[in-house]
Amino acid sequence: MVRITDLRMREVINIADGRRLGPIKDIDVNLEEGCINAIILPGHGGGRIMGILGREEEIVVPWQRIRKIGVDVILVDLSFEAPGGGELHGGIQGKFF
């Protein structure tokens, strides 16, 4: 069994490009079904001034995109198909995957 407090201590890594996305900021839980819908990570944009003005961007990672929960890290796959084929990586601030 893994506790939410334990999950929040683990670093999240995108396996599509090897980028560190940071620790879990919040978790979206479906209370009716008793399952996790998504993990929410802090964004890395400049949407706030000195931490008070503006809205902080977030990265919302649906549960289906989580590939492995390890002892130290959580691996997620945030690659997606581009229109016309090909795969895109990055460009993840403030977006659902």
C-alpha distances in whole Angstrom, upper triangle without the diagonal:
4,7,10,12,10,11,14,15,15,18,19,21,23,24,27,29,27,27,25,24,22,19,18,20,19,17,18,17,18,18,20,18,15,14,14,18,18,17,21,22,25,28,31,34,37,36,37,39,38,35,37,39,38,34,32,31,27,25,23,21,20,17,19,20,17,17,14,12,12,12,15,16,15,18,20,23,25,28,30,34,37,40,42,39,38,35,34,32,31,33,30,31,30,30,27,26
4,7,8,7,7,11,11,11,15,15,18,21,22,25,26,24,24,21,20,19,16,14,16,15,14,16,15,17,17,20,18,15,13,13,16,16,14,17,18,21,25,27,30,33,33,33,36,34,31,33,35,34,31,28,27,24,22,20,18,18,15,18,18,15,16,13,10,10,10,12,13,12,15,17,21,23,26,28,32,35,38,40,38,36,32,32,29,28,30,27,27,27,27,25,24
4,5,5,6,9,10,11,15,16,19,22,23,26,28,25,25,22,20,18,15,13,15,13,12,14,13,16,16,19,18,14,13,12,16,15,14,16,17,20,23,26,29,31,31,31,33,32,29,31,33,32,29,26,26,22,21,20,18,18,16,19,19,16,18,15,12,13,12,14,14,14,17,19,22,24,27,29,33,36,39,41,39,37,34,33,30,29,30,27,27,26,26,24,24
4,5,5,6,9,10,13,14,18,20,22,25,26,24,23,20,18,16,12,10,11,9,8,11,11,14,14,18,17,13,12,10,13,13,11,13,14,17,20,23,26,28,27,27,30,29,25,27,29,28,25,22,22,19,18,16,16,16,14,18,18,15,17,15,12,14,13,14,14,13,16,17,21,22,25,27,31,33,36,39,37,35,32,30,28,26,27,24,23,23,23,21,22
4,5,5,7,9,13,14,18,21,23,26,27,24,23,19,18,15,11,10,11,10,11,14,14,18,18,21,21,17,16,14,17,15,13,14,14,16,20,22,25,27,27,26,29,27,24,26,28,28,25,22,22,19,19,18,18,19,17,21,20,17,19,17,14,14,13,13,14,14,17,19,22,23,27,29,33,35,38,41,39,37,34,32,29,27,28,25,24,24,24,23,24
4,5,5,7,11,13,16,19,21,24,25,22,21,18,17,14,11,10,12,12,12,16,16,19,20,23,22,18,17,15,18,16,13,15,15,17,21,23,26,28,28,28,30,29,26,28,31,30,27,24,24,20,20,19,18,19,17,20,19,16,17,15,11,11,9,10,11,11,15,17,21,22,26,28,32,35,38,40,38,36,32,31,28,26,28,25,25,24,25,24,24
4,5,6,9,10,13,16,18,21,22,19,18,15,14,12,8,7,10,10,10,13,14,17,18,21,20,17,14,12,14,12,10,12,12,15,18,20,23,26,26,26,29,28,25,27,29,28,25,22,21,17,16,15,14,15,13,16,16,12,14,12,8,10,9,9,9,8,12,13,17,19,22,25,28,31,34,37,34,32,29,27,24,23,24,21,21,21,21,20,20
4,6,8,9,13,16,19,21,22,19,18,14,13,10,6,5,7,8,9,13,14,18,19,22,22,18,16,14,15,13,10,10,10,12,15,17,21,23,23,23,25,24,21,23,25,25,22,19,18,15,15,14,14,16,15,18,17,14,16,15,12,12,12,11,10,10,13,15,18,19,23,25,29,31,34,37,35,33,29,27,24,22,23,20,19,19,20,19,20
4,7,10,13,16,19,22,22,19,17,14,13,10,6,7,10,11,13,17,18,22,23,26,25,22,20,17,19,16,13,13,12,14,17,18,22,24,24,24,26,25,22,25,27,26,24,21,20,18,17,17,17,19,17,20,19,16,17,15,12,12,10,8,9,10,14,16,19,20,24,27,30,33,36,39,36,34,30,28,25,23,24,21,21,22,23,22,22
4,6,10,13,15,18,18,15,14,11,11,8,6,7,11,12,13,17,18,22,23,26,25,22,19,16,18,15,12,13,11,13,16,17,21,24,24,25,27,26,23,26,28,27,25,21,20,17,16,16,15,17,16,18,16,13,14,12,9,8,8,5,5,6,10,12,16,17,21,24,28,30,33,36,33,31,27,25,22,20,22,19,20,21,21,21,20
4,6,10,12,15,15,12,11,7,7,5,5,7,11,13,14,18,20,23,25,28,27,24,21,18,19,15,12,12,10,12,14,15,18,21,22,23,25,24,22,25,27,26,23,19,18,15,14,15,14,16,16,18,15,13,14,12,10,10,10,7,5,6,9,11,14,15,18,21,25,27,31,33,31,28,24,22,19,17,19,17,17,19,19,19,18
4,7,10,12,12,10,9,6,5,5,6,7,11,13,13,16,18,21,24,27,25,23,19,16,16,13,10,10,8,11,12,14,17,20,21,22,25,25,22,25,26,25,22,18,17,14,11,12,10,13,13,15,12,10,11,10,9,10,12,9,6,5,6,7,10,11,15,18,21,23,27,29,27,24,21,19,15,14,16,14,15,16,16,16,15
4,6,9,9,6,6,5,6,8,9,11,14,16,16,19,21,24,27,29,27,25,22,18,18,15,13,13,11,13,14,14,17,21,22,24,26,26,24,27,28,27,24,20,18,15,12,13,11,14,14,15,12,10,10,10,10,11,13,11,7,6,5,6,8,10,12,16,19,21,25,27,24,22,18,16,13,12,15,13,15,17,16,16,15
4,5,6,5,5,6,7,10,12,13,16,17,17,19,22,24,27,29,27,26,22,19,18,15,13,14,12,14,14,14,17,21,22,24,27,27,25,28,29,27,24,20,18,15,12,13,10,13,14,14,10,9,10,11,12,13,16,14,10,9,6,5,6,6,8,12,16,17,21,23,21,18,14,12,9,9,12,11,13,15,14,14,12
4,6,5,7,9,11,13,15,16,19,21,20,22,24,26,29,31,28,27,24,21,20,17,16,17,15,18,17,18,21,24,26,28,31,31,29,32,32,30,28,24,21,19,15,16,13,15,15,14,10,10,9,10,12,13,16,15,11,10,6,6,5,7,8,12,15,17,21,23,20,17,13,13,10,11,14,13,16,19,17,17,14
4,6,8,11,12,15,17,18,21,22,22,23,25,27,31,32,30,29,25,22,21,18,17,18,17,18,17,18,20,23,25,27,30,31,30,32,32,30,27,24,21,19,15,16,13,15,16,15,11,12,11,13,16,17,20,18,15,13,10,8,6,6,6,9,12,14,18,19,16,13,9,9,6,8,12,12,15,18,16,16,13
4,6,9,11,14,17,18,21,23,23,25,27,29,33,35,33,31,28,25,23,20,19,19,17,18,17,16,18,22,23,26,29,29,28,31,31,29,26,23,20,19,15,17,15,18,19,18,14,15,14,16,18,18,21,18,15,14,11,10,9,9,8,12,14,16,19,21,18,15,11,10,7,7,11,12,15,18,17,17,15
4,7,9,12,15,17,20,22,22,24,27,29,32,34,32,31,27,24,23,20,18,18,16,17,16,16,19,22,24,26,28,29,27,30,31,29,27,23,21,19,16,17,16,18,19,18,15,14,13,14,15,15,18,15,12,12,9,10,10,10,11,15,18,19,23,24,22,18,15,13,10,10,14,13,16,19,18,19,17
4,6,9,12,15,17,19,20,22,25,28,31,34,32,30,27,23,22,19,16,16,13,14,13,12,15,18,20,22,25,25,23,27,27,25,23,20,17,16,13,15,14,17,18,19,15,14,15,15,16,16,18,15,12,12,10,10,11,10,12,15,18,19,23,25,23,19,16,14,10,8,11,11,13,16,16,17,16
4,6,9,12,14,17,18,21,23,27,29,32,30,28,25,22,21,18,15,14,11,11,12,11,14,17,19,21,23,23,21,25,26,24,22,18,16,14,12,15,14,17,18,19,15,14,15,15,15,15,16,13,10,10,10,10,12,12,14,18,21,22,26,28,26,23,19,17,13,11,13,12,13,16,16,17,16
4,7,9,11,13,15,17,20,24,26,29,28,26,23,19,18,15,12,10,7,8,8,9,12,15,17,18,21,21,19,22,23,21,19,15,13,11,9,11,11,14,15,17,14,13,14,15,14,15,17,14,11,10,10,10,11,11,13,16,20,21,25,27,25,23,19,16,13,10,12,10,10,12,13,14,14
4,7,9,12,14,17,20,23,26,29,28,25,22,19,19,15,12,10,7,7,9,9,13,16,17,18,20,19,17,20,22,21,18,15,13,11,10,12,12,16,16,19,16,14,16,16,14,15,15,12,10,10,11,12,14,14,17,20,24,25,28,31,29,26,23,20,17,14,15,13,13,14,16,16,16
4,6,9,11,15,17,21,23,26,25,23,20,16,17,14,10,9,6,8,11,12,16,18,19,19,21,20,18,21,22,22,19,15,14,12,11,12,12,15,15,18,16,14,16,15,13,13,14,11,9,9,12,12,15,15,19,22,26,27,30,33,31,29,25,23,19,17,18,15,15,16,17,17,17
4,6,7,11,13,17,19,22,21,19,16,13,14,10,7,6,5,7,11,13,16,19,19,19,22,21,18,20,22,21,18,15,14,10,10,10,10,13,13,16,14,12,15,14,12,14,14,13,11,9,12,12,15,15,19,21,25,27,30,33,31,29,25,23,20,18,18,15,15,14,15,15,16
4,7,10,13,17,19,22,22,20,17,14,14,11,8,6,5,6,10,12,15,17,16,16,19,19,15,17,19,18,15,12,12,9,9,10,11,14,15,18,17,15,18,18,16,18,18,16,14,13,16,15,18,17,21,23,26,28,31,34,33,31,27,24,22,19,19,16,14,13,15,15,17
4,7,10,13,15,18,18,16,14,11,11,9,6,5,7,9,12,15,18,20,18,18,22,21,18,19,20,19,16,13,13,10,10,9,11,12,13,16,16,15,18,18,16,18,19,18,16,14,16,16,18,18,21,23,27,28,31,34,33,31,28,25,23,21,20,17,16,14,15,14,16
4,6,10,12,15,15,13,10,7,8,6,5,6,9,12,15,18,20,23,21,22,25,25,21,22,24,22,18,16,15,12,11,9,10,10,10,14,14,13,16,16,15,17,18,18,16,14,16,15,17,17,21,22,26,28,30,33,32,30,27,25,23,21,21,18,17,15,15,14,15
4,7,9,12,12,11,9,6,5,5,6,7,11,14,16,20,21,24,22,23,26,27,23,24,24,22,19,17,16,13,12,9,10,9,9,13,14,14,17,18,17,20,21,21,19,16,18,16,18,18,21,22,25,27,29,32,31,30,27,25,24,22,22,18,18,15,15,13,14
4,6,9,9,7,6,4,6,7,9,11,14,17,20,23,25,28,26,26,30,30,26,27,28,26,22,21,20,16,16,13,13,11,10,14,15,15,18,19,17,20,22,22,20,18,19,18,20,20,23,24,27,29,31,34,33,32,29,28,26,25,25,22,21,19,18,16,17
4,6,6,6,5,6,6,9,12,14,18,21,23,26,28,30,28,29,33,33,29,30,30,28,24,23,22,19,18,15,15,12,11,14,17,17,20,21,19,23,25,25,23,20,22,20,22,22,25,25,27,30,31,35,33,33,30,29,28,28,27,24,24,21,20,17,18
4,6,5,7,9,10,13,15,17,20,23,25,29,31,33,31,31,34,35,31,31,32,30,26,25,25,22,21,18,18,16,15,18,20,20,23,23,21,25,26,27,25,23,24,23,25,25,28,29,31,34,35,38,37,37,34,33,32,31,31,27,27,24,23,21,22
4,6,8,11,11,15,17,20,23,26,28,32,33,36,33,34,37,38,34,34,35,33,29,28,27,24,24,20,20,17,16,18,21,21,24,25,24,27,28,30,28,25,27,25,27,27,30,29,32,34,36,39,37,38,35,34,33,33,33,29,29,26,25,22,23
4,6,9,10,14,16,19,23,26,28,31,33,36,34,35,38,39,35,35,36,34,30,29,27,24,23,20,19,15,14,16,19,19,21,22,21,24,26,28,26,23,24,23,24,25,28,27,30,33,34,37,35,35,33,32,32,31,32,28,28,26,24,21,21
4,7,10,13,15,17,21,24,27,30,32,35,33,34,37,37,33,34,35,33,29,28,27,23,22,19,18,15,13,16,18,17,20,20,19,22,23,25,23,21,22,21,23,24,27,28,30,33,35,38,36,36,33,32,31,31,31,28,28,26,24,21,22
4,6,9,12,15,18,21,24,27,29,32,31,32,35,35,32,32,33,31,28,26,24,21,19,16,14,12,9,12,15,14,16,17,15,19,21,22,20,17,19,18,20,21,24,24,27,30,32,35,33,32,29,29,27,27,28,24,25,23,21,18,18
4,6,8,11,14,18,20,23,26,28,27,28,31,32,28,29,30,28,24,22,21,17,15,12,11,9,7,10,12,11,14,15,13,17,19,20,18,14,16,15,17,18,21,21,25,27,29,32,31,30,27,26,24,24,24,21,21,19,18,15,15
4,7,10,13,17,19,22,24,27,25,27,30,31,27,28,29,26,22,21,19,15,13,10,9,6,5,8,10,11,14,16,15,19,21,21,19,15,16,14,15,16,19,19,22,24,26,29,28,27,24,23,22,22,22,18,19,17,15,12,12
4,7,10,13,15,18,20,23,22,23,27,28,24,26,26,24,20,18,16,12,10,6,5,4,5,8,9,9,13,14,14,17,19,19,16,13,13,11,13,13,16,17,20,22,25,28,26,25,22,21,19,18,19,15,15,14,12,10,10
4,7,10,12,16,18,21,20,21,25,25,22,23,24,22,18,16,14,10,8,6,5,7,7,10,10,9,13,13,12,15,17,16,13,11,12,10,13,13,16,18,21,23,26,29,27,26,23,21,19,17,18,14,14,13,12,11,11
4,7,9,13,15,17,16,18,21,21,18,20,20,18,15,12,10,7,6,5,6,9,10,13,12,12,15,16,15,18,19,18,15,13,14,12,14,13,17,18,22,23,26,29,28,26,23,20,18,16,16,12,11,10,11,10,11
4,6,9,12,15,15,16,19,19,16,18,19,17,14,11,9,6,5,6,8,11,13,15,13,13,16,16,15,17,18,16,14,12,13,12,14,13,16,18,22,23,26,29,28,26,22,20,17,14,14,11,10,10,11,11,12
4,7,9,11,11,12,15,15,12,15,16,14,11,8,7,5,6,9,11,15,16,19,17,16,19,20,19,20,21,18,16,15,16,15,17,15,18,20,24,24,27,30,29,27,24,21,18,15,14,11,9,9,11,13,15
4,6,9,9,11,14,15,12,15,15,13,10,7,5,4,6,9,12,15,18,20,17,18,20,21,21,22,23,21,18,17,17,15,17,14,17,18,22,22,25,28,27,25,22,18,15,12,11,8,6,7,10,12,14
4,7,9,10,13,14,12,15,15,14,12,9,7,8,9,13,15,18,21,22,20,20,22,23,22,24,25,21,19,18,18,17,18,15,18,20,23,22,25,28,27,25,22,18,15,12,11,9,7,9,12,15,16
4,6,8,11,12,12,14,13,11,10,8,7,9,10,14,17,20,23,25,22,22,25,26,26,27,28,25,22,22,21,20,20,17,19,20,23,22,25,28,28,26,23,19,16,13,11,10,7,9,12,15,17
4,6,7,10,10,12,11,9,10,8,8,11,14,17,20,23,26,28,25,26,29,30,29,30,31,28,25,25,25,23,24,21,23,24,26,26,28,31,31,29,26,22,20,16,14,13,10,11,15,18,21
4,7,10,9,10,8,6,6,5,6,10,13,16,19,22,25,27,25,26,29,30,29,31,32,29,27,26,26,24,24,21,23,24,27,26,28,31,31,30,27,23,21,18,15,14,10,10,14,17,20
4,6,5,6,5,5,6,6,9,12,15,18,21,25,27,30,27,28,31,32,31,32,32,30,27,27,27,26,27,24,27,27,30,29,31,35,35,33,30,27,24,21,18,17,13,13,17,20,23
4,5,6,5,7,9,10,12,16,19,22,25,28,31,33,31,31,34,35,33,35,35,32,30,29,30,29,30,27,30,31,33,32,34,38,38,36,33,29,27,23,21,20,17,17,20,24,26
4,6,7,10,11,11,14,17,20,23,26,29,31,34,32,32,34,34,33,34,34,30,29,29,30,30,31,29,31,33,35,35,37,40,40,38,35,31,29,25,23,22,18,19,22,25,28
4,6,8,9,8,12,14,17,20,23,26,28,31,29,29,32,32,30,31,31,28,27,27,28,27,29,27,29,31,34,33,36,39,39,37,34,30,27,24,22,20,17,16,20,23,25
4,7,8,9,13,15,19,21,25,27,30,33,31,31,34,34,33,34,34,31,30,29,31,30,31,29,31,32,35,35,37,40,40,39,36,32,30,26,24,22,18,18,21,24,27
4,7,9,12,15,19,21,25,28,30,33,31,32,35,35,34,36,36,33,31,31,32,30,31,29,31,32,34,33,35,39,39,37,35,31,29,25,23,21,18,17,20,23,26
4,7,9,13,16,19,22,25,28,30,28,29,32,33,32,34,35,32,30,29,30,28,29,26,28,28,31,30,32,35,35,34,32,28,26,23,20,18,15,13,17,20,23
4,6,9,13,15,19,21,24,26,25,26,29,30,29,31,32,30,27,26,27,25,26,23,25,26,28,28,29,33,33,32,29,26,24,21,18,16,12,10,14,16,20
4,7,10,13,16,19,22,24,22,23,26,27,26,28,29,26,24,22,23,22,23,20,23,24,26,26,28,32,32,30,27,24,21,18,16,14,10,9,12,15,18
4,7,10,13,16,19,21,19,20,23,25,24,26,27,25,22,20,21,19,19,17,19,20,23,23,25,28,28,26,23,20,18,15,12,10,6,5,9,11,14
4,6,10,13,15,18,16,17,20,21,20,23,24,22,19,17,18,15,16,14,17,18,21,22,24,27,27,25,22,19,17,14,12,9,6,5,7,9,12
4,6,10,13,14,12,13,16,18,18,20,22,20,17,14,14,12,13,10,13,15,18,19,22,25,24,22,19,16,14,11,10,7,6,5,6,7,9
4,6,9,12,10,11,15,17,17,19,22,20,17,14,14,11,12,10,14,14,18,19,21,25,24,22,19,17,15,13,13,9,9,7,6,5,7
4,6,8,6,8,11,13,13,17,19,18,15,11,11,8,9,8,11,12,16,18,21,24,22,21,18,16,14,13,13,10,11,10,9,6,6
4,5,6,7,11,13,14,17,20,20,17,13,12,9,10,10,13,13,16,19,21,24,22,22,18,17,16,16,16,13,14,13,11,8,7
4,5,5,9,11,11,15,18,18,15,11,11,9,10,11,14,15,18,21,24,26,24,23,20,20,18,18,19,16,18,17,15,11,10
4,6,8,11,12,16,19,20,17,13,12,9,9,10,13,13,16,19,21,24,21,21,18,18,17,18,19,16,19,18,15,12,9
4,6,9,11,15,18,18,14,11,9,6,5,7,9,10,14,17,20,22,20,18,15,15,14,14,16,13,16,16,13,11,8
4,6,8,11,14,14,11,7,6,4,7,9,12,14,17,20,23,25,23,21,18,17,16,16,18,15,17,18,16,13,11
4,7,10,13,14,11,8,6,5,7,10,12,14,18,21,24,26,23,21,18,18,16,17,20,17,20,21,19,16,14
4,6,10,11,8,6,5,7,10,13,15,18,21,24,28,29,26,24,21,21,19,19,22,20,22,23,21,19,17
4,7,8,6,5,6,9,12,15,18,21,24,27,30,32,29,27,24,23,21,21,23,21,22,23,22,20,18
4,6,5,6,8,11,14,17,20,23,26,29,33,35,32,29,26,25,22,22,25,23,24,25,24,23,21
4,6,8,11,14,18,20,23,26,30,33,36,38,35,32,29,28,25,25,27,25,26,27,27,26,24
4,7,10,13,17,19,22,25,29,31,35,37,34,31,28,26,23,22,25,23,24,25,25,24,23
4,6,10,13,15,18,21,25,28,31,33,30,28,24,23,20,19,21,19,20,22,22,21,19
4,7,10,12,16,19,22,25,28,30,28,25,22,21,18,17,20,17,18,19,19,18,16
4,7,10,12,15,19,22,25,27,24,22,18,17,15,15,18,15,18,19,18,17,14
4,6,9,12,16,18,22,24,21,19,15,15,12,12,15,13,15,16,15,13,11
4,6,9,12,15,18,20,18,15,12,11,9,11,13,12,15,16,14,12,9
4,6,10,12,16,18,16,14,10,9,7,8,10,8,11,13,11,10,7
4,7,9,13,15,12,10,6,6,5,8,10,10,13,15,12,12,8
4,6,10,12,10,9,6,6,7,10,11,11,14,15,12,11,8
4,7,8,6,6,5,6,9,12,13,14,17,18,15,14,11
4,6,5,5,6,6,10,12,12,14,17,18,15,15,13
4,6,8,9,10,13,15,15,17,19,20,17,17,15
4,7,10,11,15,18,18,20,23,24,21,20,18
4,7,9,13,16,17,19,22,23,20,20,17
4,7,10,14,15,17,20,22,19,19,16
4,7,10,12,14,17,19,16,16,13
4,7,8,10,14,16,14,14,12
4,7,8,12,14,13,13,11
4,5,8,12,11,12,11
4,6,9,9,11,11
4,6,6,8,8
4,6,9,10
4,7,10
4,6
4
